[in-house]
Amino acid sequence: MSNHTTDQITTFETAKKLGLLPEEFEKIKAIIGRIPNFVELSIFSVMWSEHCSYKNSIVWLKTLPKDGPHMLAKAGEENAGLVDIGDGLACAFKIESHNHPSALEPYQGAATGVGGINRDIFTMGARPIAQLNSLRFGDIRSNKTQWLMKGVVKGIGDYGNAFGIPTVGGEVFFDDSFNVNPLVNAMSVGIVKTNETVKAIAYGNGNPVFIVGSATGKDGIHGATFASADITEDSAKDLPAVQVGDPFQEKLLLEASLEVIQTGAVIGMQDMGAAGITCSTSEMSAKGESGMIIHLDKVPTRQANMQPWEILLSESQERMLIIVQKGREDEVKKVFDKWDLNCSLIGEVTDTKRLLYYMNGVLVADVPAEDLVLGGGAPIYHREYKEPDYFAEAKKFDIEQVNEPADYKSVMTHLISHPNIANKRWVYNQYDSMVGTVNRSTNCATDAAVVNLKGTNKALVIKVDCNSRYVNADPEIGCAIAVSESARNIVCSGGVPSAVTNCLNFGNPYNPEVYWQFVGAIKGMGMACRKFETPVTGGNVSFYNQSSFEGPVFPTPTIGMIGVMQDKALQTTMDFKHEGDCIYLVGECKQDIGSSEYVYSFHKIKNTPPPVFDIDEEYLVQNAIKNLITQTVIESAHDCSDGGLFVALAECCFPQQLGFDISTDRNIRKDAFLFGENQSRVVVSVKKENEVNLVKELKSLNVKFSKLGFVKGREMKIDGEVFGTVAEFKKLYDTSIENLLQSN
């Protein structure tokens, strides 16, 4: 390629400013056989950023289980995971982060995260039917946290509600480690007929390349690079790296995309997310072992005189790249004209395996597609990792260091009103959960979201889960718990776990202690996913979630899991149903308060081991619950997690305003029995006439269990002592977050 006036001579200093390492700059020169110009260097900088290439994580990601009986697309093969759910239907699902944009501009950061994840679903030909989110914020009492929280929640709500897809579930967690850097993880789930899916691929010499949807602007430029660096005091200057979304435009793009797929003229389709045109052209070409000629001056733009690198790297929202069968261009244009959307022919597929980008007839970049992408020429690193000092210190913790509370009710009120446990209705009331009438769990409390599959007798059961505090205490055990609790919630709702997507939120991978957390989490995830036969279909790695002045966030490998309910009649809720029903605990309480909300926020002891957890015990408990539900033995099921047994019991009481009368185990400290968070426990209620069947089934499965007491009255009674009314605790549970937000 000859030099042109558009070329800029680049040096390592240029590469460094774009986030590239010295050895990476040398590798780029070797790949293209010369010094790259600025456009080419910009292309490599975004495609080799951590956000796009996973260069610091792919070594470990490859160890995760990817095979399963229902898999239709393995991790990395498509825009999202694809799982066969029977009846000729497949479920496309994925979770991704939008952490850095949300830290600077929470409204647009969160809104565009929702838009981007939904596009990943409908580019595969699937219609999104449900959204979930997993959010992490700092101290809820601080003005900054409240600003971030209100902006993020409004951004998710406004975009999702306008787009018309119900938000059916999620989680919100607060800890000081997220004061500067919140985590905003969005999940989308869609349904498609198994024979109508579309791949993100380009092939066929001479096939036309179209860009469709919104015009391209200067928003989001170098967003992928921005997402691959720590948050600093100067990060506000990177606001142009935050995209701007338009949910109404996305709705039009959804309908047009699904309609154009039905024409049969589409070869491949990909969303323009991170790195925009650069990413979609390179990844589709590499997958099809092809190349492209792209004319950037034919791309519809929102601003005049945009530079080639700006057009290539823009992350403007609501755009797709579509490869069309030659000769069928008019069919495609007709569909997008109908929906009043841009549909511009910007190039063609070649058999050269190279990407040639032109501007006004001038060749501005010439790069090999394969060398840009993950699995091709992108660098792969084996990072150093070491166990942090705090880990060994945590193991020294002994429950005897903690005095039992003199006033148990004070602990109960503290937990039930804590932001990590209390009702998040202030958040979810801003989301439309019923649009499309698919959500079967809106008006009945289930441990996981239950989504109707119209035209079948089945339902999808969906959950996002991660306790960041557990993962910080022990990444391997903490992440295994995240997988296990997701599965447990699906099982308690009447479903069978099927597959997993993940969003891996960590600090700087060049910090050996942070990378140790990452490696441990991957090991724990792999172990648990193999146990529950829930292969990992893909997801997102988000490193650099830390500030230069407050350090890394708690490691948060968020798990998004889907399951299938084979018969809607099996849907099981958590609420106690009838006065006089027996209350049983499947699983057993342990002498353990490690990493519980009780020890962390009530006693303010921050460094303790994770809750007691045994994967084999967990498997037995979940299998037992499946059997009890299938045999219609139990009336309700609710897992014990945050806040321990007391909080689980209280949450079973709230929907029907029914109380309980239970006894504790004298062999275990009362605070551990009530507030400990050891895993593998489920509270169930059973009619007296089914009690014999329950006991018989649990004994046959060799599962530990105990009878706690009875559903009784309107009070919470433990060991003969009344600690308050259900109404009293429910008021605390329902209003504490609103009260905290209104106090500022």
N, C-alpha and C positions, 0 to 999 in steps of 0.2 A: 504494500500500500504506500503510495507516495504522499508526501506532506502537502497539506493544503492550508489555506489561510485560517481554516477552522481549527487546525491542530494547535495544541499547546505542548511544548516540550515538558515532559514530566521528569521528576527526580524522586529520590527516596523521601525528601521532605514533603513533596506532594502526596506520596503514598501514605506517609505517616499521618498527615492531616485527614486522610480518608479512612484511617483506622487499620491500615495494613502494616504488617511486620516487615523488617528488612528482608528476611528469607522469602517472604511471600512476593515482594516486589521482584526479587531475582527470579523466582519461579515463573512469574508472569512474563518477564522478558524472555525466558527460555521457551515458554509455550508459544509465543507469537513470533519469536525470532528477531525481535527488535525492541527498542524502547516504546512502550505504549503511549499513545496520545492521551489527553485528559479524558475524553469520552470513554475510551477503552479502559483506562484505569478506574474510572468511576463505575463502570460495569462490573469489573472484577471486585471492587471494594464492597459493593452491596451483595453480590452473589457469594463472596467468600466471607461475609460477615457471619458471626455466630447465628444470627437470627435466620439466615437462609441456608447456610451450609452445615450447621451442627458440627463444626470442625472439632470442638472440644468435648462433644458428647456422643458422637456416632459410635465410637468404639464400644461404649457400654450399652447404648440403645440396642445394638445388634444382639445382645445377650438375652433380650426379652423374648418370651414365647410369642410366636406370630401365627402358629398353625392351630386350627380348631375345626370341628366338624361342620360349622356353619359359615366359615369364612369365604367371601366372594372376592375380596380385595385385601391383600396383605399390607402391612404398614409400609408407607412410602410409595406404594404403587399408584395411588390416586389421591385426589384432593381430600378425601375423608375415608374412614373405615366403611366397609360394606359387608353386612351380615345377612344371611338367608334366615328369614323368620317364618317360612312356610307359606302355604296358600299362594304361591307364585309371587310373593312379596319379599323385598329386601329392605333393610334399615341402613341408611347412611347416617353416620354420626361422627362428631368431632368436637374437641374442646381446644381453645386457644387463648392466649393471653393478650391483653392490651395494657400492660402495666405502666410502661414509661410514658406513653401519651396521656394516660389517665392521671399520672402524678403531676403533670404540668397543666393540662386542660381537661378536668375530669368529665365534663359533659360530653364534648366531642370525642375524647379518648374512649370512653365507655360506649358511646353510641356507635362509633365506627367499628369497634370490636364486635358488637352484635351484628352489624351489617356484613362484615367480612366473613364471619363464621357461617352465616346463612348462605352466602354466595358459594362457599365451599360445598355446601350440600346441594344446592340446585344446579350447580354446574355439572353434577353427576347425573342429572335428570330426575333427582328426587325432589318431592315437594316438602319443604320444612313443615312439621306439624307441632313441634314443641321446642322451647328454649329453656335453658337453665343457666345459672351463674353461680360462681364461687368468689366471694369478695373478702378481702382482708384490709383492715384499717387499723390505725393507731389508737391512742387514748381517746375514747369517745367524748371526753370532757373538754378536749382542746378545740380551739376555734378552727385550726387547720384541718383536723380530722373531720369536723362537722361540715366544713366547706367541701372537702373531697367527697365525703359520703353523700351529701345532698346532690352534688354534681353528677357523680357516678350513677346513683339510683335514678335520677331524673333522665340522664342520657340513655340508660338501658330501657327505662319505661317509655320514654317518648319515641325512641326508634322502634322498639319491638311492638308497641301498641299500634303505631301508624303503619308498620309493615304488615300487621295482621296475623302474627304468630303468637300463640299463648306462651307466657312464661309459667312453667308448671312446677318449678322447684329450684332449690339452691341452698346456699349457706352464707352466713356472715360471721366473721371472727374478728375479734379485737385483741391487739397486743401492741405494746410500745415499740416493738421491733419494726412495725409498719408505719411509724409516725411520719416518715418522709416518703417512703416508697410503698404505696398501697398495691395490692394485687387485684386485678380485675380479669377474671377468667370467664369466658362465655362459651356455652355449649349449645349446639343445635342438632336436632334429630329430624330426619326426613324419611319418607317412604317412597319407594319406586318399585314398579314391576321388574322382576329379575331380568326380563328380556328387553328392557328399555333404558338401560344405563348408558352413560356416555363417558368416554375416557379422556384424560388430559393428555392428548397425543397429537403429533403432527406427522403426516406422511403423505406420499403421493406427489411426485414431481409436477409442479405447475398448479397444484391446488391453491385456490385463493385464500388469503388471510384477511379476516375482518376484525376491526375493533368495534365493539357495540356498547351502547349505554351512554353514560355521561361523557361530557367533554373533559379533556385533560388539563389540569391546572397546576399551580406550583405548590399545592398543599401536599405534605407527606414526603417531600424530596429528602432522600437519605434517611427515611424513617427506619429502614432496616439497620443502618449503621448506628443511628441514634439509640435503637433498642439493644445495641451490643456494647454499651458503655455504662459506667456508673452514673447515677444522678449526682450532679454537683451544684454548687451555688450559681454556676453560670448556665445551668440547663434551660432556664427560661428563655435564653436566646435561641434555643432550638425549636421554638413554637412552630416554625414552618414545617417541621418534621411531623406535626400532628395533623391528621387528615380531617376533612369536614364531610359529614354524611348527609344524605337526603333519603329518608325512608320511603317517600312516595315514589321517587325515581327507582328505588330498589324493587318496590312492588311491581312496577311496570316491567322492569328487567326480568324479574322472576317469571311473570306470565309469558313474556316474549320468549325467554329462553326455553321454557318447557314446551311452548308451542312450536318453536323452530326445530326442536329435537324430533317432534312428531312428523316433520316433513321427510325425515330420513336423509336429508342433505348434509347433515353435520358429521364430519370426520372426528373432530375433537373440540373440546371446550375447556377453558381454564379461566378462573377468576384472576383479576389483577390485584393481588394483595401486596405483600412486602416486595419491594423493588419493581413493582409495576410491570411495564412492557418488557423490561429486561428479564424479569423472572419468568413470565409466561412464555415468551418466545424461546428462551434457552431451555427451560425444562421440557416443554412440549417437543422441541426439536430433538433434544437428547434422548427422550423416551422413544421417539419414532426413528432414531438413527438418521435424522434428516437435517436440513438447514433451512434458512429463510433469507429472503431479500425483503427488507422493510424500508418503506419510504416515510420517514418521520414527518415530512411536511404535509402528508395526507392525513395525519392524526388530528381530529377536531380538538382545538385548544380553547381554553377560556381566557387566556391572556395573549396579547400580541408579542411577537418576537421572542418566543420561548426558545432557549438554546437546545441543541440536540440532547445533551446530557440531562437537561431538565425534563424533557419529554420522556426520555427513557426511564428515568428514576422516579418520576412522579408516582405517588401512591393515591392519587385521586380515586374516590370511591365509585361504586356502582358501574364498573366496567368489566367487560369480558373480552377474551381473545377467542375467535372461532375459526376453525379450519373447515372449509366447505368443499364439497365435490365440485370439480371444475365443470362449468356448464349449468350449474344450479344456483348461480348467484342471485338471479331475480327472485327465486322462491324465498330465499333468506331475506333479501331486502324488503320484500312485500310484508313479511311478518313484522319486521322492526318499524316499517313505515306505519303499519296499523297501530302500533303502540307508541308512535311518535317519539322514537328513540333514534339516536345516531346509529348508523350502520355503514361504516366506511371501509372500503377496500384499501388496505395499506401495504399489501405485499403478496408474496407467493412462497410456497414451499419449494425447496430445492433438494437435490440429492448430494449436496456438497459437505454436509455436516458442519457448515460454517454459517455464522450470522453476519450478514452484511447490512449495515444500517446507512441509509442515504438521507441527506437533507438538501432539498432543491437540486438534486442531481449529483451532489458531491458525496463521495464515500467518506463518512465520518468515523466509522468503526468497522473492523473486520476481526472477528473473534471466533474460536471454535466452540460450538455449543457444549460439547461433552466436558470440556475442561472447566466450565463454569459451575457445574452442578454437583450436588451431593452424590457420591458414588462414582463420580467421574474424576476430573482433575482437581477438584476442591481439596485443600489440605486437610489432613486428618492428624490430630494430635493425641498423644498419650500424656495426660497431665499428671504431675506429681500430686500425691495426696498424703495427708497424715492426720492421725487422730488428735483432736484438740484436747487441751488440758481439762476442760470442764467435764469431759466424758468420764474420765477416771474418778474425778471428784464426786460426780453424781452417784456412782456405785457405792460410795461410803454412806449414803443416806440410810437411816434406820428409823422405822416408824416410831420407835420408842423415844426418838428425839422430839416428838410432837406430843404435847399434852392433849388429852381428850377435851373437847369443849365443855365448859361449865354450863353453857346455855345452848342446847341443840337447836332451839327454834331460831336463834340468831344466825346459825349456819344455814338453816333452811331458807330463811328469808333472803340472806345474802346470795345464795345460789340461784334461787328461783327468779331473782330480779337482776342477776348479772347479765350484762349485754351479750355474753357468749351463749347464754342459755335462754334468756327471756324471749318472748314472742317477738318475731321480726316483722310484725304486721305493718309497721311504719314503712318498711321496705316493700313488702310484696303487695300492699294495697295500691302501690303506684304502678303495678304491672297488671295487664289484662291477662287473666288466667283462663278465661272461658271463650275467647274468640275462637270460632271454628268448632265449638262444642266437643272438643276431644278429651278434655281433662276430667277424668273420672274421680280424682282425689281432691278436688277443690272443696267440696262440701262434706267430705268425710276424711278424717285424719288417718293417713297411712304413712308408714315409715319412708316410702319412696313414692315418687309421682307415678300415677297410673294413667296411661293415655290410651284412649279407645282406638282400635283398628276397625274402621268402618267396613262393613260387609263381611266381617269374620266374627268368630266367637272369641277371638283373642284380644289381648291388650298388651301394650308395651309397658314395662316397668323400668323407670329411669332414676338414677341417683348420682349426685356429685358429693364427694366426701374427702376430707382430709383434716386431721387435727394437727396443726403445725407444731403445737407444743410437744406432742408425742414424738414427732419426727426430729425435732431439735434434741430431745432427750436421747433418742437412739434412732438414727435414720433407717436402719434396716428393719427393726421391729415396728417403728412408727409407720413406715410406708406399707408394710405387710398388714398392719391394722387398718390403714385407709382402704386397701383393697377388700379386706375381710368385712369391714363395717359396711361398705357399699353393697357387698353381696348379702350380708345379713339383713340390711334394710329391704333389699329386693325380695328376699325369701320371706321376711315377716309380712310383706304386702301381698304375697301369694304368687310371686313370680319365680322363675328359674334363671339365674345369672347366665349371660351369654358371652359378652365380650367387653373390652375396656378401651377407652381412650384416655390419654393423660396430658396434663399440663404441668410441666416440671419447673417450678419457680425457685431459683437459688440465687446466691450472691455471685461474686466474681470468680470464675473458674480458675483464674491464675492464683487464687488464694488456696494453698494446699488443704487448709481446714474446711473451707467451703466445698472443695472438690471431694473431700472425704465424705461429706454429707451426701453429695450427689451420688457417689459410687454406692454408698450404703443403701440409699433409697432405691436405686435400681435393683440391687440384690434382693431387697425385701419385696419389691413389686414382682420380680420374676418368680420368686418362691411362692408367693400367695396366688399369683395368676395361674401357675401350673397346678396348684392344689385345687383350685376351683374351676379349672378348665375354662378360663376366661382370657383368651389370647388378646394381646395388645394390638389394636388396629392402627395406631398412629397417635398423633397429638402434636405437642409443641414443647420446645425447650426454651425457657426464658431465664437466661443468666443475667448477671449485672444488676440484680435487684438489691442495690445497696447504695447508700449515700457516702460521700467522701468524709462526712462528719459524724455519722451514726452507725456505720458498719452495715453488715448484711441483715436482711430480714430472716425470720425463722424459715428454715427450708420447708417448702410447701409443694410436695408432689400431688397435686389435685387429681383424684380419680373420677372419671366419668364412666359409669357402667350402665349397660342396658341389659334387660332380661325380658323374658316372654312369659306372660300369663296365658296358659293354654286354654283356660276357660274363665270367662269374666266372673262366673259364680264363685271362683276361688278368692276373689279380692277380700283381703283381711285388713281390718282397721285396728288402731291401737286402743280405742276407747272401751272402757268397761261398759257392759250393756245392761246388766240386770242386778238388782239388789239380791244378795245371797249367793252369787256366783263365787266359786273358789278361785283364789289367786295363787298361781304357782310360778316358781322361778326355774326355768330350764337353764342348766349350767349351775355354777356355784360361786358364791362370794369368797374372796380371798382376803387374807390379812395384808392388805395392800392399799396405799393411797398415792402411789407414785404418779407424778405428773397430772394429778387430778386438779380440777378447778378448785377444789376444796383446799389442797395444800398450797397451790400456786397463788390464788388470790385472797383466800381467807387467812391463811397462815403466812402468806407472802414468802414462802420458801420456793425459790425459783429453779433450783438445780437438783432435780430428783430423777430417778430412773423412770422409764416408761411404764405404763400399767402392765401387770402380769398378763402374758399372752402365750398361748400354745396353739399352733396352727391345726394340729390334729384334733384337739379339743373343740376348736372353733368349727371344724368340718363336721364333727359329730352333732354338735348343737344345731347347726343349720340343716343337716339332714333330718334331724328329729322334727324341727319346725315344719319342714316341707311335708313330712308324713302326716303330722297332726292337722295341717291345713287341708291336704288332699283328702283325708278321711273325715273331714268336717267335725273334728273332735272339739276344737277350741272356738271361743267367741271373739278373742282379740289376741294380738301379739304386738309387742313393742320392745325394741332392743334397749339394753342399758348402755349408755355412752356418757356424754358430757353431764357431769353432776351426779353420776352414779344411780343407784337403785332408787333413792328418794325422788330424784327428779323424774325418772322413768315412771314411777307410780303416780306422781302428781300429774304428769302429762296424760296418763290413762284416765285420770279422774275428770279433767277439765271439760271435754266435749259434752258429756251427759250430766255433769255436776254430781257425780256419784263418788262417795268417799271410800275409805278402806280401813280395815282393822287387821293389822299384821303383827307378827312377832319376829324379833331378830334372833340370830344365832349366838348363843351365849359363848361359844368357843372362838368368836371373832370380835375384835374391838368394834364397838357400836358405830364409831365414826367410819371405820373401814367398811363395815357392812352397808351403811346407808349412803356414804359419799365417795367411797373408793370407785375407781373406774376400771377395775380389772375386766378383761374382755370376755367374750363368748357367753353372754348372758341375755336371756329374753324373758320378759314378764308376759305371762299368758293368763287369760281368764277362761274358766270352763264351767259349764252348768254342772250341778251336782250329779245329775244322771249320767254325765259323760266322764266323771272323775275316774272311775274304774278303768275306762278305756285309755285315758291319758296315762295313768300310772303304768298300765300294762305295756303300752307302746314304748314309753321311755325306758322301762326296765329291759325290754327286749332289745333295744338299741344300745344298751350299756351307757346311757347318758346320765350324768349326775343331775339331780333336781331336788327341789324341796317345796313343801307347801308353806306359803307365807301367811295366808289368812283368807279374808273374805272381802268382797265388795259390800260395803255397809254404810248406810246413812249419808251424811253430807260433811263428815269430818274426817281428818287424817289422824288416825289413832295407831300408835306404835307402842308395843309392850304395855298396853293398858293406859297410856298417857295420850291425851288429846293435844295435838300441837296447833290446831286451828281448823277453820272450815275450808272446804274446797273453794268457796267463793272468795275468801280472803286471800288465799294464795294465787288464785286465778287473776285477781285484780292486779297484784304485784307483777305477775308474769306478763300480763297484757299491756301494762301502762309504763313500765320502768324505762324503756328506751325512749318513748315519746317524752317522758318527764325529763330525762337527761338532755334531750335535744332542745327542749323548750327552756331549760334552765340557763342557757347561754344567750 
